[in-house]
C-alpha cells in the first residue's frame, strides 16, 4: 500500500459534484437489491418444509438450489450488452416485473418440475440485477465517489435477508411456504410501481456521446486483463459462500444442529447482519484510504482480498469445534467476511473500462463469478447425501468452501492492480490517473 499525492486511477482535477437526486436513486436501487435477495433466500429458508412436503432428497434439494443459477450467467451477459445502449431505467423495471411474476405459481400445489422451472426463470431475471444497478448508479456518481454507493447497493443483499427472514419465516411457520412465495411476488410488484414513478436515468454521462470521443479497448484485452480475472476469481470464492448461505444455512441449523424452524429463522439472520457491517466498513474505509492518498490497488484490491483469506481460515476451523454456539459464530464470521469483495470489484472494473463498454464488462464479470452459485449447492447436496451423518456432510461441504474462499483471496491479492490497468491496456506510459482524466468514465 504505497502513498502518493493523488490516487492512481482517480483524477481529482476532473471531480464532479454529485447530481441532485443521486441518493434517492441509490435508495431505490438499494430496495431493488433487498427484493432481489429476499427472492433468493426463500428456498433456503423454507428448505426443510419443502423437502418434507415434496419428499425431496438432499441431492434433489441441491439441484433445486442450483437451478436458480442455470440461466443466471447467460442472462447477465445478454442484458449487460443491452444496457450499453438501452436506458437502465426500463431494463430495471422489466427485471423487477419478471421476478414478481415468477413467484406466483408457487402459491398453490406445485410439482418439483414446476418449482425448478420457476426458479430458473427467476434466476434469469435476477442474473443481471446487481451489474445493471451498479451501471445505473455510476451514471449518478463520479469515480472517486462510487465506493460508498456501491457499498449501499451491496447492502441490499444483507438487508434483503435481515428484513425478509423474520417475515417470511413467520408466514412459513404460521401458514405455509407457498404463501411466502406469494408475498414476495406482491412486494416485487410494489417496487416496480415505485420505480416506474420515481426512477430516472443518471445525468453524468451519455453513453453515445462519450463513445464517440473515448478510445475503445478490445473486449479480449478487457476480459483477460489481470484485474478482471482477479475480480472474477476473488468473487467466485465469495459467491460460493453466499450461495451456500442462501440455500443450505437454515437446513444446517435444523438438520445439523437440531434447532427448530422458528429458531433457525432468527439464527439465519446473523451472517447477514455481520456481513452488512463488513460491507459498510469496507466502503467507508476504501473511500477514506483514497482520500488520504492510497492507490486503488491498496484501497480496493488489497482491502477486498484479505478478508477472503481470513474468512476461509476461520471456516476451516468448523470441523474442529463442538456443535453449538461456537460453530455458529465461526460460520457467521467466516462467511460474513466475504462481503468486502463485492464493494470494491465493480469500481475497480470501472476504473479502466471505457464507459461505452462498462455495462457489458460488469455484467460478464457477474456472469462468471456466479457460476459458483450453480456448483456450490449441488456439491453440498451431494456431499450430505453420501455422508454417514448430516452434520459430517455439512462439515465436509463447509471445509470445501473454506479452501475455495481462502484460495480465491490469495489469487485476488496477486492479480488486483486496477491503478495501473488502464495505461497497460492502452499501451500508454502516461499515468493511469491522467488517462482517466482524459476519458472521464463515470
C-alpha positions in Angstrom: 0.0 0.0 0.0 2.0 2.9 -1.2 1.1 6.6 -0.6 1.0 9.3 -3.3 -0.5 12.7 -3.5 -3.2 11.7 -6.0 -4.5 8.2 -6.1 -3.8 6.4 -9.3 -6.9 5.8 -11.3 -8.6 8.7 -9.5 -8.2 12.2 -11.0 -9.1 14.9 -8.6 -8.9 17.5 -11.3 -12.0 16.2 -13.0 -14.1 15.6 -9.9 -17.7 16.3 -10.5 -20.4 17.2 -8.0 -22.9 14.6 -7.2 -26.1 15.4 -9.1 -29.3 16.2 -7.2 -31.4 13.1 -6.8 -28.5 10.7 -6.8 -29.1 9.4 -3.3 -32.8 8.9 -4.0 -31.9 6.7 -6.9 -29.4 4.9 -4.7 -32.1 4.2 -2.1 -34.5 2.9 -4.7 -31.8 0.6 -6.1 -31.0 -0.5 -2.5 -34.6 -1.6 -2.2 -34.3 -3.3 -5.6 -31.5 -5.4 -4.1 -33.5 -6.0 -0.9 -36.2 -7.6 -3.0 -33.6 -9.5 -5.1 -32.1 -11.2 -2.1 -35.5 -11.9 -0.4 -36.4 -13.8 -3.5 -33.1 -15.7 -3.3 -33.3 -16.7 0.3 -36.9 -18.1 0.4 -36.0 -21.6 -0.9 -33.2 -21.9 1.6 -35.3 -20.6 4.5 -38.1 -23.0 3.6 -35.7 -25.8 2.8 -36.8 -28.3 5.4 -40.6 -27.8 4.9 -40.1 -28.0 1.1 -38.1 -31.2 1.4 -40.6 -32.7 3.8 -43.7 -31.6 1.9 -42.4 -32.7 -1.5 -40.3 -35.7 -0.4 -37.1 -34.4 -1.8 -33.7 -36.0 -1.2 -30.7 -33.9 -0.3 -29.4 -34.1 -3.8 -32.7 -33.0 -5.3 -32.8 -30.0 -3.0 -29.2 -29.2 -4.0 -30.4 -29.3 -7.6 -33.3 -27.0 -6.8 -30.8 -24.5 -5.2 -28.6 -24.7 -8.3 -31.4 -24.4 -10.8 -31.8 -20.7 -9.8 -28.3 -20.1 -11.4 -28.8 -22.1 -14.5 -29.6 -19.1 -16.8 -28.3 -16.5 -14.3 -25.0 -16.0 -16.0 -26.3 -16.1 -19.6 -29.0 -13.5 -18.9 -26.4 -11.3 -17.1 -24.2 -11.2 -20.2 -27.1 -10.6 -22.7 -28.6 -7.8 -20.6 -25.1 -6.4 -20.0 -24.7 -5.7 -23.7 -28.2 -4.4 -23.9 -27.6 -1.7 -21.2 -24.6 -0.4 -23.1 -27.3 1.1 -25.4 -30.7 0.9 -23.7 -31.7 3.1 -20.7 -31.1 1.3 -17.4 -34.4 2.7 -16.0 -36.5 0.5 -18.3 -34.3 -2.6 -18.0 -34.6 -2.5 -14.2 -38.3 -2.2 -14.4 -38.6 -5.2 -16.7 -36.4 -7.3 -14.5 -38.5 -6.5 -11.4 -41.7 -7.5 -13.1 -40.2 -10.8 -14.2 -39.2 -11.5 -10.6 -42.7 -10.8 -9.3 -44.5 -13.0 -11.9 -42.1 -15.9 -11.3 -43.2 -16.2 -7.7 -47.0 -16.6 -8.1 -47.2 -20.2 -9.5 -45.8 -21.4 -6.1 -48.9 -20.2 -4.2 -50.9 -23.4 -5.0 -49.9 -27.0 -5.2 -46.8 -27.3 -7.3 -44.7 -30.1 -8.6 -40.9 -30.3 -8.3 -40.5 -29.7 -12.0 -42.7 -26.5 -11.9 -40.7 -25.3 -8.8 -37.5 -25.8 -10.7 -38.8 -24.0 -13.8 -40.0 -21.0 -11.8 -36.6 -20.8 -10.1 -34.8 -20.9 -13.4 -37.0 -18.1 -14.8 -36.5 -16.1 -11.6 -32.7 -16.6 -11.9 -32.7 -15.4 -15.5 -34.5 -12.2 -14.3 -32.2 -11.7 -11.4 -28.9 -12.6 -13.1 -28.3 -9.0 -14.4 -29.6 -7.3 -11.3 -26.5 -6.2 -9.5 -24.5 -5.3 -12.6 -27.3 -3.2 -14.1 -28.0 -1.5 -10.8 -24.3 -0.7 -10.4 -24.1 0.6 -14.0 -27.1 2.8 -13.3 -25.6 4.2 -10.1 -22.3 5.0 -11.9 -24.3 7.4 -14.0 -25.0 9.4 -10.9 -21.6 9.4 -9.1 -18.1 10.3 -10.4 -15.4 7.6 -10.0 -13.9 8.8 -6.7 -17.4 8.8 -5.1 -18.6 5.4 -6.2 -17.4 3.1 -3.5 -19.9 4.2 -0.8 -23.0 4.0 -3.1 -21.7 0.6 -4.3 -21.5 -0.5 -0.7 -25.0 0.7 0.0 -26.2 -1.2 -3.1 -24.4 -4.3 -1.9 -26.1 -3.8 1.5 -29.4 -4.6 -0.2 -28.4 -8.2 -0.2 -27.9 -8.2 3.6 -31.0 -6.2 4.4 -33.0 -8.3 2.0 -32.3 -11.3 4.2 -32.4 -9.4 7.5 -35.8 -7.8 6.8 -37.3 -10.7 4.9 -36.3 -13.7 7.0 -38.5 -12.9 10.1 -41.5 -12.0 8.0 -41.1 -15.0 5.6 -40.4 -17.4 8.4 -43.5 -16.2 10.3 -45.5 -16.9 7.1 -43.9 -20.4 6.7 -44.4 -21.4 10.4 -48.0 -20.0 10.7 -49.3 -20.6 7.2 -47.1 -22.4 4.6 -44.1 -22.0 2.4 -46.4 -21.5 -0.6 -47.7 -18.2 0.9 -44.1 -16.9 1.4 -43.6 -17.0 -2.4 -46.8 -15.1 -3.0 -45.9 -12.4 -0.5 -42.6 -11.9 -2.4 -44.5 -11.6 -5.7 -46.6 -8.8 -4.3 -43.6 -6.9 -2.9 -41.8 -7.2 -6.2 -44.8 -5.6 -8.0 -44.9 -2.8 -5.4 -41.2 -1.9 -6.1 -41.9 -1.9 -9.9 -44.6 0.6 -9.4 -42.4 2.8 -7.2 -39.5 2.7 -9.7 -41.9 3.5 -12.6 -43.0 6.6 -10.8 -39.6 7.8 -9.4 -36.8 6.1 -11.3 -34.6 8.2 -13.6 -31.6 7.8 -15.8 -28.4 9.3 -14.5 -27.3 12.7 -15.9 -23.5 12.4 -15.7 -22.9 10.6 -19.0 -24.5 10.0 -22.3 -23.0 6.7 -23.4 -23.5 7.5 -27.1 -21.8 10.9 -26.8 -18.9 9.6 -24.8 -18.4 6.6 -27.1 -17.7 9.0 -30.0 -14.8 10.6 -28.1 -13.3 7.9 -25.9 -10.8 5.2 -27.1 -12.3 1.7 -27.1 -10.4 -1.3 -25.8 -11.0 -4.7 -27.3 -13.1 -7.0 -25.1 -10.4 -9.6 -25.3 -8.0 -7.3 -23.6 -10.5 -6.2 -21.0 -11.7 -9.7 -20.2 -8.1 -11.2 -20.0 -6.7 -8.3 -18.0 -5.2 -9.4 -14.7 -7.6 -7.2 -12.7 -10.7 -8.5 -14.4 -9.5 -12.1 -14.0 -8.7 -11.3 -10.3 -12.1 -9.9 -9.7 -13.8 -12.9 -11.2 -11.7 -15.4 -9.2 -11.9 -13.5 -5.9 -15.7 -13.0 -6.2 -16.2 -16.6 -7.3 -14.9 -17.7 -3.9 -17.1 -15.2 -2.1 -20.2 -16.2 -4.0 -19.6 -19.9 -3.2 -20.0 -19.0 0.5 -23.0 -16.7 -0.3 -24.9 -19.3 -2.4 -24.4 -21.9 0.4 -25.8 -19.4 2.9 -28.8 -18.8 0.6 -29.5 -22.5 0.1 -28.2 -24.5 3.0 -27.6 -22.4 6.1 -31.1 -22.8 7.5 -31.2 -26.5 6.8 -27.8 -26.9 8.5 -29.2 -25.1 11.6 -32.2 -27.5 11.7 -30.8 -30.8 10.4 -27.1 -30.4 11.6 -27.6 -28.7 14.9 -31.1 -29.6 15.9 -32.8 -26.2 16.1 -36.5 -25.7 15.3 -37.7 -23.9 12.1 -38.6 -20.8 14.2 -35.3 -20.7 16.0 -33.4 -21.3 12.7 -35.2 -18.3 11.2 -33.7 -16.0 13.7 -30.2 -17.6 13.6 -30.2 -17.3 9.8 -30.2 -13.5 10.1 -26.8 -13.4 11.9 -24.4 -13.9 8.9 -26.2 -11.2 7.1 -26.1 -8.7 10.0 -22.3 -9.3 10.3 -21.9 -9.2 6.5 -23.8 -5.9 6.3 -21.3 -4.4 8.9 -18.4 -5.6 6.8 -19.8 -4.1 3.6 -20.4 -0.7 5.1 -17.0 -0.7 6.8 -15.3 -1.7 3.5 -17.0 1.1 1.6 -16.1 3.7 4.2 -12.5 2.6 4.7 -11.9 2.4 1.0 -13.0 6.0 0.4 -11.1 7.2 3.4 -7.9 5.5 2.1 -8.4 7.0 -1.3 -8.9 10.5 0.2 -5.6 10.0 2.1 -3.6 9.1 -1.0 -3.6 5.4 -1.2 -3.6 3.8 -4.6 -6.7 1.8 -5.7 -4.5 -1.3 -5.5 -4.5 -0.9 -1.7 -7.8 0.9 -1.1 -9.7 -1.6 -3.3 -7.7 -4.7 -4.3 -6.0 -5.5 -1.0 -8.9 -4.3 1.1 -11.2 -6.7 -0.7 -8.9 -9.7 -0.9 -7.5 -10.0 2.6 -10.9 -10.7 4.3 -11.5 -13.6 1.9 -8.3 -15.3 3.1 -9.1 -14.6 6.8 -12.7 -15.8 6.3 -11.5 -19.1 4.7 -9.2 -19.8 7.5 -12.0 -19.2 10.0 -14.3 -21.6 8.2 -11.6 -24.3 8.2 -11.9 -24.4 12.0 -15.5 -25.6 11.9 -14.9 -29.4 12.0 -12.6 -28.9 15.0 -15.1 -27.3 17.4 -18.2 -28.8 19.2 -21.6 -28.3 17.6 -23.4 -25.3 19.1 -22.8 -21.6 19.6 -19.1 -21.5 18.7 -19.7 -23.4 15.5 -22.4 -20.9 14.5 -20.1 -18.0 15.4 -17.3 -19.3 13.2 -19.7 -19.8 10.3 -21.2 -16.3 10.8 -17.8 -14.5 10.9 -16.1 -16.6 8.3 -18.8 -16.4 5.6 -19.6 -12.8 6.5 -16.1 -11.5 5.7 -16.6 -12.4 2.0 -18.8 -9.3 1.6 -15.9 -6.9 1.2 -15.1 -8.1 -2.3 -18.5 -7.1 -3.7 -17.9 -3.5 -2.7 -14.6 -3.0 -4.4 -14.7 -5.0 -7.6 -17.3 -3.0 -9.7 -15.4 0.3 -9.0 -12.1 -1.4 -9.9 -13.6 -2.5 -13.2 -15.0 0.9 -13.8 -11.5 2.4 -13.4 -10.1 1.0 -16.6 -13.2 0.1 -18.7 -14.4 2.7 -21.3 -17.9 3.8 -20.3 -19.5 2.6 -23.5 -18.3 -0.9 -22.6 -18.7 -0.8 -18.9 -22.2 -2.3 -18.7 -21.2 -5.4 -20.6 -17.9 -5.9 -18.7 -19.5 -5.6 -15.3 -22.3 -8.0 -16.5 -19.8 -10.5 -17.8 -17.9 -10.3 -14.5 -21.1 -11.1 -12.7 -22.0 -13.9 -15.0 -18.6 -15.6 -14.5 -18.4 -15.4 -10.7 -22.0 -16.5 -10.2 -21.1 -19.9 -11.8 -20.2 -20.9 -8.3 -23.9 -20.5 -7.5 -24.6 -23.4 -9.8 -21.8 -25.6 -8.3 -21.9 -24.9 -4.6 -25.5 -26.0 -3.7 -25.1 -29.2 -5.8 -21.7 -30.0 -4.3 -23.1 -29.6 -0.7 -26.2 -31.7 -1.5 -24.1 -34.5 -3.0 -21.7 -34.5 0.0 -24.5 -34.6 2.5 -26.4 -37.3 0.6 -23.3 -39.6 0.6 -22.2 -38.9 4.2 -22.9 -41.2 7.1 -24.5 -38.4 9.1 -25.9 -35.0 8.2 -23.5 -33.0 10.4 -20.5 -34.8 8.9 -21.7 -34.0 5.4 -22.2 -30.3 6.3 -18.7 -30.1 7.8 -17.1 -31.5 4.6 -19.1 -29.1 2.5 -18.0 -26.1 4.6 -14.4 -27.3 4.5 -14.5 -27.2 0.7 -16.0 -23.7 1.0 -13.1 -22.7 3.2 -10.4 -23.9 0.8 -12.1 -22.1 -2.2 -12.6 -18.9 -0.3 -9.1 -18.6 1.0 -7.6 -19.6 -2.3 -9.6 -17.0 -4.2 -8.5 -14.3 -1.8 -4.8 -15.2 -2.3 -5.2 -15.0 -6.1 -7.0 -11.7 -5.7 -4.1 -10.3 -3.8 -1.8 -11.4 -6.7 -3.9 -10.1 -9.5 -5.8 -7.0 -8.5 -3.8 -3.9 -9.7 -6.5 -1.5 -11.0 -4.4 1.6 -10.6 -2.1 0.7 -13.5 -4.5 -1.4 -15.6 -5.8 1.3 -18.0 -2.4 2.5 -19.0 -1.2 -1.1 -19.5 -4.3 -1.9 -21.7 -3.9 1.1 -23.9 -0.1 0.7 -24.2 0.5 4.2 -22.8 3.2 5.2 -20.4 1.1 8.0 -19.2 -0.1 7.6 -15.5 -3.4 5.9 -15.0 -4.9 9.0 -13.4 -4.1 11.1 -16.4 -5.6 8.6 -18.8 -8.6 8.5 -16.5 -8.9 12.2 -16.6 -8.8 12.4 -20.4 -11.6 9.9 -20.8 -13.6 10.6 -17.6 -15.6 7.4 -17.4 -18.4 7.6 -14.9 
